[in-house]
Amino acid sequence: MTPASVGFQCPDDVRAGTAGVRRPRPVSRWGAARRRFGPVTTTLVAVNVVVFVVTAVSAVSVGESPLDNYRSPVFADFSLVPVLVDVYGQDWRLITSAFLHIGFTHLLLNMLSLLLFGPEIEARLGWWRYLSVYLLSALGGAVAIQLFGDPGRPVAGASAAIYGLLGALGVLLVAARQDLRGLLTLLAINVVISFLPNVSLLGHLGGLVAGLLATTLLVLARRRVAVQAAGLALLAAVLVVLVLAMPVPVTVLGL
């Protein structure tokens, strides 16, 4: 017999009563993080961190400090250099640059921002809309740099996606008629920081505008998934066409 809170129970009856009860599965730290912060946000943080580690290791391989990851061959191959995109057709730089950071402080600040704002936006938009806004914001920053930036200067464009998320959150707060003062204050501080040396103001503004546009499309086409997908695809196409239609000035090439 099996001791119970009141008297004893037959072992066969206990087994029959618990046969349909599922045992809780142990949750890993990764699974707990995905539940708390959202699967897309957690994955984006992981990808950014992995890319930073790869660039740091690559810097060490050529005799540089791992904190000077921007001196690595991998950074040179993935960063956004407008003239290389336009003249040599290295279009992948428009996206790969969105996962690059210059130094550990840059990575830390961006990832903290992503963990702060990302889960809220992911919960409101859903995973695929949220990921689309993130990538379109990164692309918008790259397009702004490609069109108006220094053609020969390498740029790490991860912050463009973060600024796009700030714009997305602003649109969502307006749609929900919530207070914007805190977000506007934070955005104003970040815009001021964008004027500091070696910071890409163009990338930040391009990401912000793209995030605003993408999220506005989603809000206007609420509950119409096909229209939302078509609108985001159209915005992506417009950004790509802008890059392809605007060549680098020939003076830059020395022609």
Salt bridges, closest charged atoms under 4 A:
ASP12 OD1 - ARG15 NH2 2.29
GLU64 OE1 - ARG71 NE 3.97
GLU120 OE2 - ARG124 NE 2.63
ASP179 OD2 - ARG181 NH2 2.89
